[in-house]
Amino acid sequence: MRIAGTSAAYPPHYYTQQQVVCALLEFWGESPEKAQVLERLHSRTGVDGRYFSRPLEDYRALNTWGKANDVWIEVAQQLGEQAIDGALACAGLSRQQINAIFFVSVTGIASPSVDALLVNRMGLSPNIKRNPIFGLGCVAGAAGLARAADYVRAYPDHVAALLSVELCSLTWQREDLSVANLISSGLFGDGAAAVLVAGEKTGPSGPRITANYQAFYPHTQDVMGWKISEKGFSIVLSPEVPRVVEENLGRDVDAFLATQGLTRKDIGSWIMHTGGPKILEASARSLGLENGDLAISWEVLRRVGNLSSASVLIVLDEVMKQHRPAAGTRSILAALGPGFCAEILLLEW
């Protein structure tokens, strides 16, 4: 299985952290106490700016879950088409050459799902195998890539498209002044990413996906996720997340590599989800990495924030196009998310 092409797509509205803080304070009321807390929390996210589905002044009118979800459906189709077309151009393939599509998201819902809407919008094959996946959160980019690889392992003459669209700004709970919600309002952004995975009997070249590995951590369901109510999605974000990452990630990577007869010393690059500063620091400690080993993840976090499931795929896109390792280099691609769980893939360039 080979990664034949990657692409990222963003809405046209980009704002600095300070612009976002000013917009939130205007909505909440500019009390000195709120301003101090909000600015302190936003300054610690490692994010300089983010993309938004709508201009900031339009969010006041999105005062119901239904209104926000309608925007999610609209923008998800726009960005999904852009991301898939970008990956196809990267791979030198056409829309009709996609045999299966895996769609992951956790920031909105639609039925028919967005992948079905894109079949109509893009004129994809009516025989395409659709695989919408909801609820995996930040881990879904890596999980979707693993599931697409499993698919083309079974169908080596097929090409599978993985699409992640996460429009995190549309989940904001503006009446929620909890620390978790204030952090998320400064950390998460909007965007999409697509990856094409080609079977061994197809023409495209690219890094091989040689194996994948999953780990589920029992009784950690309260560490991260959503509380869903009539108001929509409310963030669940425990301070325990970095500890869970640090205690488990290194062990699971080692266990995975052992199944391949490898150790961490055999890994030349690391493609990690941009969970936030504390998550990246915990990942580095757990894996025994130096600061520069996760530099691309830090840069993506700084530039566009955490895009949930799309984040690790955007880091992959950066590696593919700007920092491609030498031939023969092995990479670990990994993400963690609600469950709590991890998905890890081994790539060879």
GIUR-V296076 format. One record per pair of residues at least 12 apart in sequence whose C-alpha atoms are under 8 Angstrom apart, sorted by the first residue. I is the first residue (numbers start at 0). GAP is how many residues later the second one is. D is the distance in Angstrom with one decimal. If there is no record, write none. Layout:
i=I gap=GAP d=D
i=I gap=GAP d=D
//
This chain:
i=0 gap=148 d=6.1
i=0 gap=151 d=6.5
i=0 gap=152 d=6.5
i=0 gap=155 d=7.6
i=0 gap=196 d=6.6
i=0 gap=197 d=5.7
i=0 gap=198 d=4.8
i=0 gap=199 d=5.5
i=0 gap=207 d=5.5
i=0 gap=208 d=5.5
i=0 gap=209 d=7.2
i=1 gap=195 d=5.5
i=1 gap=196 d=5.2
i=1 gap=197 d=6.5
i=1 gap=198 d=7.2
i=1 gap=202 d=7.7
i=1 gap=203 d=6.5
i=1 gap=204 d=5.4
i=1 gap=205 d=5.4
i=1 gap=206 d=4.3
i=1 gap=207 d=5.9
i=2 gap=192 d=7.0
i=2 gap=193 d=5.9
i=2 gap=194 d=4.7
i=2 gap=195 d=6.3
i=2 gap=202 d=7.4
i=2 gap=203 d=5.2
i=2 gap=204 d=5.5
i=2 gap=205 d=6.4
i=2 gap=206 d=7.3
i=3 gap=86 d=7.6
i=3 gap=87 d=5.2
i=3 gap=191 d=7.6
i=3 gap=192 d=5.4
i=3 gap=193 d=5.7
i=3 gap=194 d=6.0
i=3 gap=200 d=5.6
i=3 gap=201 d=5.8
i=3 gap=202 d=5.1
i=3 gap=203 d=7.7
i=4 gap=82 d=4.7
i=4 gap=83 d=6.4
i=4 gap=84 d=7.7
i=4 gap=85 d=5.0
i=4 gap=86 d=4.6
i=4 gap=190 d=5.7
i=4 gap=191 d=5.2
i=4 gap=192 d=7.5
i=4 gap=201 d=7.7
i=5 gap=80 d=7.1
i=5 gap=81 d=4.4
i=5 gap=82 d=7.9
i=5 gap=84 d=6.6
i=5 gap=85 d=7.9
i=5 gap=187 d=7.4
i=5 gap=188 d=5.6
i=5 gap=189 d=4.5
i=5 gap=190 d=6.4
i=5 gap=307 d=8.0
i=5 gap=310 d=7.7
i=5 gap=311 d=5.4
i=5 gap=314 d=7.5
i=6 gap=76 d=5.4
i=6 gap=77 d=7.1
i=6 gap=79 d=5.2
i=6 gap=80 d=4.8
i=6 gap=83 d=7.7
i=6 gap=186 d=5.6
i=6 gap=187 d=5.3
i=6 gap=188 d=6.7
i=6 gap=307 d=7.5
i=6 gap=310 d=6.0
i=7 gap=75 d=5.4
i=7 gap=78 d=7.5
i=7 gap=183 d=7.4
i=7 gap=184 d=5.6
i=7 gap=185 d=4.3
i=7 gap=186 d=6.4
i=7 gap=306 d=6.2
i=7 gap=309 d=7.1
i=8 gap=70 d=5.7
i=8 gap=71 d=7.7
i=8 gap=73 d=6.1
i=8 gap=74 d=5.2
i=8 gap=182 d=5.8
i=8 gap=183 d=5.1
i=8 gap=184 d=6.2
i=9 gap=41 d=6.5
i=9 gap=69 d=6.5
i=9 gap=180 d=6.8
i=9 gap=181 d=4.5
i=9 gap=182 d=6.3
i=10 gap=40 d=6.1
i=10 gap=41 d=6.1
i=10 gap=42 d=5.5
i=10 gap=43 d=7.8
i=10 gap=64 d=7.8
i=10 gap=68 d=7.2
i=10 gap=179 d=7.2
i=10 gap=180 d=6.6
i=11 gap=39 d=7.1
i=11 gap=40 d=7.5
i=11 gap=41 d=7.6
i=12 gap=38 d=5.5
i=12 gap=39 d=5.3
i=12 gap=40 d=6.7
i=12 gap=41 d=6.5
i=12 gap=42 d=6.0
i=13 gap=35 d=6.9
i=13 gap=36 d=5.6
i=13 gap=37 d=4.3
i=13 gap=38 d=6.2
i=14 gap=34 d=5.4
i=14 gap=35 d=5.7
i=14 gap=36 d=6.5
i=14 gap=37 d=7.6
i=15 gap=32 d=5.8
i=15 gap=33 d=4.0
i=15 gap=34 d=6.6
i=16 gap=25 d=7.1
i=16 gap=26 d=7.9
i=16 gap=30 d=7.1
i=16 gap=31 d=5.7
i=16 gap=32 d=5.1
i=16 gap=33 d=7.6
i=16 gap=169 d=7.2
i=19 gap=36 d=7.7
i=19 gap=166 d=7.9
i=20 gap=17 d=7.0
i=20 gap=18 d=6.7
i=20 gap=21 d=7.7
i=22 gap=33 d=6.9
i=22 gap=34 d=7.7
i=26 gap=33 d=7.9
i=27 gap=146 d=7.8
i=37 gap=144 d=6.7
i=40 gap=141 d=7.1
i=40 gap=142 d=6.0
i=40 gap=145 d=7.3
i=41 gap=140 d=7.9
i=41 gap=141 d=6.6
i=41 gap=143 d=8.0
i=41 gap=144 d=4.9
i=41 gap=145 d=7.3
i=43 gap=233 d=7.8
i=44 gap=138 d=7.6
i=44 gap=141 d=6.6
i=44 gap=142 d=5.7
i=44 gap=231 d=6.2
i=44 gap=232 d=6.3
i=45 gap=230 d=6.9
i=45 gap=231 d=6.2
i=45 gap=252 d=7.9
i=45 gap=255 d=6.7
i=45 gap=256 d=5.5
i=45 gap=259 d=7.9
i=46 gap=139 d=7.7
i=46 gap=140 d=6.7
i=46 gap=254 d=5.9
i=46 gap=255 d=4.1
i=46 gap=256 d=6.4
i=46 gap=257 d=7.0
i=46 gap=258 d=5.4
i=47 gap=254 d=5.2
i=47 gap=255 d=5.9
i=47 gap=256 d=7.6
i=47 gap=257 d=7.8
i=48 gap=253 d=7.1
i=48 gap=254 d=5.9
i=48 gap=255 d=5.9
i=48 gap=256 d=6.9
i=49 gap=138 d=7.8
i=49 gap=139 d=5.3
i=49 gap=140 d=7.2
i=49 gap=253 d=6.8
i=49 gap=254 d=4.5
i=49 gap=255 d=5.8
i=50 gap=138 d=5.8
i=50 gap=139 d=5.4
i=50 gap=140 d=7.0
i=50 gap=253 d=6.6
i=51 gap=115 d=7.6
i=51 gap=117 d=6.5
i=51 gap=137 d=6.5
i=51 gap=138 d=5.4
i=52 gap=18 d=7.9
i=52 gap=22 d=6.8
i=52 gap=114 d=6.8
i=52 gap=116 d=7.3
i=52 gap=117 d=7.7
i=52 gap=137 d=6.5
i=63 gap=167 d=6.6
i=63 gap=168 d=7.9
i=64 gap=165 d=7.3
i=64 gap=166 d=5.6
i=64 gap=167 d=5.1
i=67 gap=102 d=5.6
i=67 gap=103 d=7.6
i=68 gap=39 d=5.8
i=68 gap=40 d=7.0
i=68 gap=101 d=7.4
i=70 gap=99 d=7.9
i=71 gap=35 d=7.8
i=71 gap=36 d=6.1
i=71 gap=95 d=6.6
i=71 gap=98 d=7.1
i=72 gap=35 d=7.4
i=72 gap=36 d=7.6
i=72 gap=37 d=6.8
i=72 gap=41 d=7.1
i=75 gap=38 d=7.2
i=75 gap=89 d=6.0
i=75 gap=90 d=7.9
i=75 gap=91 d=7.8
i=75 gap=116 d=7.9
i=76 gap=37 d=6.6
i=76 gap=40 d=7.3
i=76 gap=41 d=6.4
i=78 gap=86 d=7.4
i=78 gap=112 d=7.2
i=78 gap=113 d=6.0
i=79 gap=38 d=7.6
i=79 gap=83 d=6.8
i=79 gap=84 d=7.7
i=79 gap=85 d=6.7
i=79 gap=112 d=6.5
i=79 gap=113 d=7.7
i=79 gap=114 d=7.7
i=80 gap=37 d=7.0
i=80 gap=41 d=7.1
i=82 gap=80 d=7.6
i=82 gap=109 d=6.5
i=82 gap=110 d=5.6
i=82 gap=111 d=5.3
i=83 gap=77 d=7.5
i=83 gap=79 d=7.1
i=83 gap=109 d=7.9
i=83 gap=110 d=5.5
i=83 gap=111 d=7.6
i=85 gap=108 d=7.9
i=86 gap=107 d=6.2
i=86 gap=108 d=6.2
i=86 gap=109 d=6.5
i=87 gap=108 d=7.4
i=90 gap=105 d=7.7
i=90 gap=113 d=6.5
i=91 gap=112 d=7.8
i=94 gap=27 d=7.6
i=94 gap=28 d=7.7
i=94 gap=29 d=5.9
i=94 gap=30 d=7.9
i=95 gap=27 d=7.9
i=95 gap=28 d=5.7
i=95 gap=29 d=5.7
i=96 gap=62 d=6.8
i=97 gap=26 d=7.5
i=97 gap=27 d=7.4
i=97 gap=30 d=7.1
i=97 gap=60 d=7.5
i=97 gap=61 d=5.3
i=97 gap=62 d=5.9
i=97 gap=63 d=6.5
i=98 gap=26 d=7.4
i=98 gap=28 d=7.5
i=98 gap=29 d=5.0
i=98 gap=30 d=6.4
i=98 gap=59 d=5.8
i=98 gap=60 d=5.5
i=98 gap=61 d=5.8
i=98 gap=62 d=8.0
i=99 gap=28 d=5.1
i=99 gap=29 d=4.4
i=99 gap=30 d=5.9
i=99 gap=31 d=7.7
i=99 gap=58 d=7.9
i=99 gap=59 d=6.7
i=99 gap=60 d=4.6
i=99 gap=61 d=6.2
i=100 gap=14 d=7.1
i=100 gap=27 d=7.1
i=100 gap=28 d=6.2
i=100 gap=29 d=5.2
i=100 gap=30 d=6.1
i=100 gap=59 d=5.7
i=100 gap=60 d=4.7
i=100 gap=61 d=5.9
i=100 gap=62 d=7.4
i=101 gap=13 d=7.6
i=101 gap=28 d=6.3
i=101 gap=29 d=4.6
i=101 gap=30 d=5.7
i=101 gap=31 d=7.3
i=101 gap=42 d=6.6
i=101 gap=46 d=6.9
i=101 gap=58 d=7.4
i=101 gap=59 d=6.1
i=101 gap=60 d=4.7
i=101 gap=61 d=6.1
i=102 gap=12 d=6.1
i=102 gap=27 d=8.0
i=102 gap=28 d=6.2
i=102 gap=29 d=4.6
i=102 gap=30 d=5.9
i=102 gap=41 d=7.7
i=102 gap=59 d=6.0
i=102 gap=60 d=4.9
i=102 gap=61 d=5.9
i=102 gap=62 d=8.0
i=103 gap=28 d=6.2
i=103 gap=29 d=4.9
i=103 gap=30 d=5.9
i=103 gap=32 d=8.0
i=103 gap=36 d=6.2
i=103 gap=37 d=7.2
i=103 gap=40 d=6.9
i=103 gap=58 d=7.8
i=103 gap=59 d=6.3
i=103 gap=60 d=4.9
i=103 gap=61 d=6.8
i=103 gap=205 d=7.4
i=104 gap=28 d=7.0
i=104 gap=29 d=5.6
i=104 gap=30 d=7.2
i=104 gap=31 d=7.7
i=104 gap=32 d=6.9
i=104 gap=35 d=7.5
i=104 gap=59 d=5.9
i=104 gap=60 d=5.6
i=104 gap=61 d=5.7
i=104 gap=204 d=6.8
i=105 gap=28 d=5.7
i=105 gap=29 d=5.4
i=105 gap=30 d=6.9
i=105 gap=31 d=5.4
i=105 gap=60 d=6.8
i=106 gap=59 d=5.8
i=106 gap=60 d=5.9
i=106 gap=61 d=5.9
i=106 gap=63 d=7.4
i=106 gap=64 d=6.5
i=106 gap=126 d=7.6
i=107 gap=59 d=7.8
i=112 gap=19 d=6.8
i=114 gap=15 d=6.9
i=114 gap=16 d=8.0
i=114 gap=17 d=6.9
i=115 gap=14 d=7.4
i=134 gap=203 d=7.9
i=135 gap=201 d=6.6
i=135 gap=202 d=6.0
i=135 gap=203 d=7.7
i=136 gap=88 d=7.2
i=136 gap=171 d=6.1
i=136 gap=172 d=5.8
i=136 gap=200 d=5.7
i=136 gap=201 d=6.0
i=137 gap=135 d=7.7
i=137 gap=137 d=7.9
i=137 gap=169 d=7.9
i=137 gap=170 d=4.2
i=137 gap=171 d=4.1
i=137 gap=172 d=7.6
i=137 gap=173 d=7.7
i=137 gap=197 d=6.8
i=137 gap=198 d=6.2
i=137 gap=199 d=4.8
i=137 gap=200 d=7.3
i=138 gap=169 d=7.7
i=138 gap=170 d=5.8
i=138 gap=196 d=4.9
i=138 gap=197 d=4.6
i=138 gap=198 d=4.5
i=138 gap=199 d=7.3
i=138 gap=202 d=7.5
i=138 gap=203 d=6.6
i=138 gap=204 d=6.6
i=139 gap=169 d=4.9
i=139 gap=170 d=8.0
i=139 gap=195 d=7.9
i=139 gap=197 d=7.7
i=140 gap=23 d=6.6
i=140 gap=168 d=4.4
i=140 gap=169 d=5.6
i=140 gap=170 d=7.4
i=140 gap=171 d=6.3
i=140 gap=172 d=6.2
i=140 gap=194 d=7.5
i=141 gap=167 d=7.6
i=141 gap=170 d=7.0
i=141 gap=171 d=7.6
i=141 gap=191 d=7.2
i=141 gap=192 d=6.2
i=141 gap=193 d=5.9
i=141 gap=201 d=5.8
i=141 gap=202 d=6.9
i=141 gap=203 d=7.4
i=142 gap=200 d=5.7
i=143 gap=18 d=6.5
i=144 gap=17 d=6.5
i=144 gap=50 d=7.7
i=144 gap=52 d=7.9
i=145 gap=66 d=6.2
i=145 gap=197 d=8.0
i=145 gap=199 d=7.0
i=147 gap=12 d=6.0
i=147 gap=13 d=7.3
i=147 gap=14 d=6.8
i=147 gap=49 d=6.6
i=148 gap=48 d=6.5
i=148 gap=60 d=7.1
i=151 gap=45 d=7.3
i=151 gap=46 d=6.6
i=151 gap=47 d=4.9
i=151 gap=48 d=8.0
i=152 gap=46 d=6.5
i=152 gap=47 d=7.9
i=154 gap=44 d=6.7
i=155 gap=42 d=7.5
i=155 gap=43 d=4.0
i=155 gap=44 d=5.2
i=155 gap=45 d=5.3
i=155 gap=46 d=7.2
i=156 gap=41 d=7.7
i=156 gap=42 d=5.4
i=156 gap=43 d=6.7
i=156 gap=44 d=4.7
i=156 gap=45 d=5.3
i=157 gap=40 d=6.3
i=157 gap=41 d=5.5
i=157 gap=43 d=7.8
i=157 gap=44 d=6.8
i=158 gap=37 d=6.8
i=158 gap=38 d=5.8
i=158 gap=39 d=4.4
i=158 gap=40 d=6.2
i=158 gap=43 d=7.6
i=159 gap=36 d=5.8
i=159 gap=37 d=5.2
i=159 gap=38 d=6.4
i=160 gap=33 d=6.9
i=160 gap=34 d=5.8
i=160 gap=35 d=4.6
i=160 gap=36 d=6.3
i=161 gap=32 d=5.4
i=161 gap=33 d=5.1
i=161 gap=34 d=6.3
i=161 gap=35 d=7.8
i=162 gap=29 d=7.3
i=162 gap=30 d=5.9
i=162 gap=31 d=4.5
i=162 gap=32 d=6.7
i=163 gap=28 d=5.5
i=163 gap=29 d=5.3
i=163 gap=30 d=6.3
i=163 gap=145 d=6.4
i=163 gap=146 d=5.3
i=164 gap=25 d=8.0
i=164 gap=26 d=6.1
i=164 gap=27 d=4.3
i=164 gap=28 d=6.7
i=164 gap=144 d=7.8
i=164 gap=145 d=6.5
i=165 gap=23 d=7.9
i=165 gap=24 d=5.7
i=165 gap=25 d=5.8
i=165 gap=26 d=6.2
i=165 gap=141 d=6.1
i=165 gap=142 d=6.5
i=165 gap=143 d=7.0
i=165 gap=144 d=6.6
i=166 gap=22 d=6.7
i=166 gap=23 d=4.3
i=166 gap=24 d=6.3
i=166 gap=140 d=7.7
i=167 gap=20 d=5.9
i=167 gap=21 d=5.6
i=167 gap=22 d=5.6
i=167 gap=139 d=7.1
i=167 gap=140 d=7.8
i=168 gap=16 d=7.5
i=168 gap=19 d=7.1
i=168 gap=20 d=6.2
i=168 gap=21 d=6.5
i=170 gap=61 d=6.9
i=170 gap=62 d=5.6
i=170 gap=63 d=7.2
i=171 gap=13 d=6.8
i=171 gap=61 d=7.7
i=171 gap=62 d=7.5
i=172 gap=58 d=7.8
i=172 gap=60 d=7.6
i=172 gap=61 d=6.4
i=179 gap=55 d=6.9
i=179 gap=56 d=7.0
i=179 gap=57 d=5.7
i=179 gap=58 d=7.5
i=180 gap=53 d=7.7
i=180 gap=54 d=6.2
i=183 gap=51 d=7.5
i=186 gap=89 d=7.2
i=186 gap=118 d=5.6
i=186 gap=119 d=5.8
i=187 gap=117 d=5.4
i=187 gap=118 d=4.6
i=187 gap=119 d=5.7
i=187 gap=120 d=7.3
i=188 gap=115 d=6.4
i=188 gap=116 d=5.4
i=188 gap=117 d=5.9
i=188 gap=118 d=5.3
i=189 gap=117 d=6.0
i=190 gap=116 d=6.6
i=190 gap=119 d=7.3
i=191 gap=118 d=5.9
i=192 gap=117 d=5.6
i=192 gap=120 d=6.1
i=192 gap=121 d=6.2
i=193 gap=119 d=7.4
i=194 gap=118 d=7.5
i=205 gap=143 d=7.0
i=206 gap=140 d=6.2
i=206 gap=141 d=5.4
i=206 gap=142 d=4.3
i=207 gap=139 d=5.5
i=207 gap=140 d=5.1
i=207 gap=141 d=6.4
i=208 gap=136 d=7.0
i=208 gap=137 d=5.9
i=208 gap=138 d=4.7
i=208 gap=139 d=6.6
i=209 gap=135 d=7.7
i=209 gap=136 d=5.7
i=209 gap=137 d=5.9
i=209 gap=138 d=6.9
i=210 gap=134 d=5.9
i=210 gap=135 d=5.4
i=210 gap=136 d=7.6
i=211 gap=44 d=8.0
i=211 gap=131 d=7.5
i=211 gap=132 d=5.7
i=211 gap=133 d=4.3
i=211 gap=134 d=6.2
i=212 gap=43 d=6.3
i=212 gap=130 d=5.9
i=212 gap=131 d=5.2
i=212 gap=132 d=6.3
i=213 gap=127 d=7.5
i=213 gap=128 d=5.8
i=213 gap=129 d=4.7
i=213 gap=130 d=6.4
i=214 gap=37 d=7.1
i=214 gap=126 d=5.6
i=214 gap=127 d=5.2
i=214 gap=128 d=6.6
i=215 gap=123 d=6.8
i=215 gap=124 d=6.3
i=215 gap=125 d=4.3
i=215 gap=126 d=6.6
i=216 gap=122 d=6.9
i=216 gap=123 d=5.5
i=216 gap=124 d=5.7
i=217 gap=121 d=7.8
i=217 gap=122 d=7.5
i=219 gap=119 d=6.3
i=219 gap=120 d=5.4
i=220 gap=117 d=6.7
i=220 gap=118 d=5.0
i=220 gap=119 d=5.9
i=221 gap=14 d=7.3
i=221 gap=16 d=7.4
i=222 gap=13 d=7.0
i=222 gap=14 d=6.1
i=222 gap=15 d=5.0
i=222 gap=16 d=7.9
i=222 gap=17 d=6.5
i=222 gap=18 d=6.1
i=222 gap=115 d=7.3
i=222 gap=116 d=8.0
i=222 gap=117 d=6.8
i=223 gap=12 d=5.0
i=223 gap=13 d=4.8
i=223 gap=14 d=6.2
i=223 gap=17 d=7.4
i=223 gap=113 d=7.0
i=223 gap=114 d=5.1
i=223 gap=115 d=7.5
i=223 gap=116 d=7.1
i=224 gap=12 d=6.8
i=224 gap=112 d=7.9
i=224 gap=113 d=5.3
i=224 gap=114 d=7.9
i=240 gap=38 d=7.5
i=241 gap=36 d=6.1
i=241 gap=37 d=5.3
i=241 gap=40 d=5.6
i=242 gap=39 d=7.2
i=244 gap=34 d=7.2
i=244 gap=37 d=6.3
i=244 gap=38 d=6.4
i=244 gap=41 d=7.5
i=244 gap=91 d=7.8
i=245 gap=36 d=5.0
i=245 gap=37 d=5.9
i=245 gap=39 d=6.7
i=245 gap=40 d=4.7
i=246 gap=39 d=6.8
i=247 gap=38 d=7.6
i=248 gap=34 d=6.9
i=248 gap=37 d=6.2
i=248 gap=38 d=7.2
i=248 gap=93 d=7.6
i=249 gap=33 d=7.8
i=249 gap=36 d=4.8
i=249 gap=37 d=4.8
i=250 gap=35 d=8.0
i=252 gap=91 d=7.3
i=255 gap=88 d=8.0
i=265 gap=64 d=6.9
i=266 gap=62 d=7.2
i=266 gap=63 d=5.1
i=266 gap=64 d=5.5
i=266 gap=65 d=6.9
i=267 gap=57 d=7.9
i=267 gap=61 d=5.6
i=267 gap=62 d=5.5
i=267 gap=63 d=5.8
i=268 gap=24 d=6.9
i=268 gap=56 d=7.6
i=268 gap=60 d=7.7
i=268 gap=61 d=6.8
i=268 gap=62 d=4.8
i=268 gap=63 d=6.7
i=269 gap=23 d=6.6
i=269 gap=24 d=6.5
i=269 gap=61 d=5.6
i=269 gap=62 d=5.1
i=269 gap=63 d=6.2
i=270 gap=23 d=7.4
i=270 gap=25 d=7.9
i=270 gap=26 d=7.1
i=270 gap=41 d=6.8
i=270 gap=44 d=6.3
i=270 gap=45 d=6.3
i=270 gap=48 d=8.0
i=270 gap=60 d=7.0
i=270 gap=61 d=6.0
i=270 gap=62 d=4.5
i=270 gap=63 d=6.5
i=271 gap=22 d=7.2
i=271 gap=25 d=6.2
i=271 gap=40 d=5.8
i=271 gap=43 d=7.2
i=271 gap=60 d=7.9
i=271 gap=61 d=5.8
i=271 gap=62 d=5.2
i=271 gap=63 d=6.1
i=272 gap=24 d=6.8
i=272 gap=38 d=5.6
i=272 gap=39 d=4.3
i=272 gap=42 d=7.5
i=272 gap=61 d=6.5
i=272 gap=62 d=5.0
i=272 gap=63 d=7.5
i=273 gap=23 d=5.5
i=273 gap=24 d=6.8
i=273 gap=26 d=7.2
i=273 gap=27 d=5.6
i=273 gap=31 d=7.7
i=273 gap=32 d=5.7
i=273 gap=33 d=8.0
i=273 gap=37 d=5.9
i=273 gap=38 d=6.6
i=274 gap=26 d=7.9
i=274 gap=31 d=6.0
i=274 gap=33 d=7.6
i=275 gap=25 d=7.0
i=275 gap=30 d=6.8
i=276 gap=21 d=7.9
i=279 gap=14 d=7.7
i=279 gap=18 d=7.7
i=295 gap=19 d=6.6
i=295 gap=22 d=7.5
i=295 gap=23 d=7.7
i=296 gap=15 d=8.0
i=296 gap=18 d=6.0
i=299 gap=14 d=7.5
i=299 gap=15 d=6.6
i=311 gap=21 d=7.6
i=311 gap=22 d=7.4
i=311 gap=23 d=6.8
i=324 gap=24 d=6.7
i=325 gap=23 d=6.8
i=326 gap=21 d=7.9
i=326 gap=22 d=5.0
i=327 gap=20 d=6.0
i=327 gap=21 d=5.2
i=328 gap=19 d=5.8
i=328 gap=20 d=5.4
i=329 gap=16 d=7.0
i=329 gap=17 d=5.6
i=329 gap=18 d=4.5
i=329 gap=19 d=6.4
i=330 gap=15 d=5.9
i=330 gap=16 d=5.0
i=330 gap=17 d=6.3
i=330 gap=18 d=7.9
i=331 gap=12 d=6.9
i=331 gap=13 d=5.8
i=331 gap=14 d=5.0
i=331 gap=15 d=6.3
i=332 gap=12 d=5.1
i=332 gap=13 d=6.5
i=332 gap=14 d=7.4
//
